[in-house]
Amino acid sequence: MINIVVTCWDALDYTKATLESLFATVHKPYYLTIIDNHSTNGTVEYLDALESPSACTDYHVIHNSENFGPGRACNEGFERSLSLGVEYTCFCNNDLYFQDNWLEILKKCIDKDKNIGMVTPLRPSTRVLYNSKISTASRLKQLGQYTNWQDEIEQYMSKPISQFDLFAHQIIKVNGGGIEYAKCPPDAFSSCCLLVRNSVFAGDGYFADPCYNKYGSEDMDATWVVAQKGNSCVYCKDVYVHHFRGKSIVSNNINREKVIFESNRLFYKKWKPIINTYINNLISNGINVNKCLSGDKGDEYWFLNRLNRDIKFWHDGRFDDLAS
């Protein structure tokens, strides 16, 4: 059994779209835990009145008295998974739109190898192609003004919402399907949609390191923790889940760059020895580190590239360590 944990903070229209899409696309029994991080725009009333579908074995809502951040919200959901005794937790943001049977496909993927600690679907990013010419992240930047979530996704697809599954299969075809084992470091996963094997984190008692008490980096950190424990992180390229990206941040007028900088600074301080060793190994193997950490390419170095853009730990062939 899987406990689906949806974390939400305002952005009610997107929360509704996410849950309605989830209910329509998951057909086997599951638990659902929703963590509301002190929403103030009608979300509380909506969640309390929500009627879950028959496939949902148990529906539980936790209303936080303040916004504790996504990391703690994920941990609250993970604690419920441990109390339920389920094998997997699927973490989801509240701004997603799902391909049919997405969860079953992710579960089949993680079940292929007992060493897989987490698996993530295709989603809009620099690493996922939209077509032969541009990435899905680049496609998002091409969108014009939109009036609601449906208008937004239909612009993105250039198709009506009724053809979302057809669009998802086109993305899967462009990206080759199958599975891809990530190298961590340098790669890292977002927890916007992430299926996790609970036993990997059960000994810690939490999914997200409590040091990340605001927004960002707790999911990247969890990816590297999985790798350090000797487990694998896998891209499942047989399913596409659309992520509208940052809708709670936008709806609350948060300075995203500022909060991401602070969380990235925490990440670098924690992982500095690993990062430095990794980069020194690249140098020893004759790899051009300047090239790896430049631009915004859709390759395995994307996260270190963005981390360096904020923290500036590497500059012109040497360590700067400005984050120390």
Secondary structure, 3 states (H helix, E strand, C coil): CEEEEEEECCCHHHHHHHHHHHHHHCCCCEEEEEEECCCCCCHHHHHHHCCCCCCEEEEEEEECCCCCCHHHHHHHHHHHHHHHCCCEEEEECCCEEECCCHHHHHHHHHHCCCCEEEEEEECCCCCCECCCCCEHHHHHHCCCCCCCHHHHHHHHHCCCHHHHHHHHHHHHHHCCCCEEECCCCCCCCCCCEEEEEHHHHHCCCCCCCCCCCCCCCHHHHHHHHHHHCCCEEEEEEEEEEEECCCHHHHHCCCCHHHHHHHHHHHHHHHHHHHHHHHHHHHHHCCCCHHHHCCCCCCCCCHHHHHHHHHHCCEECCEECCCCC
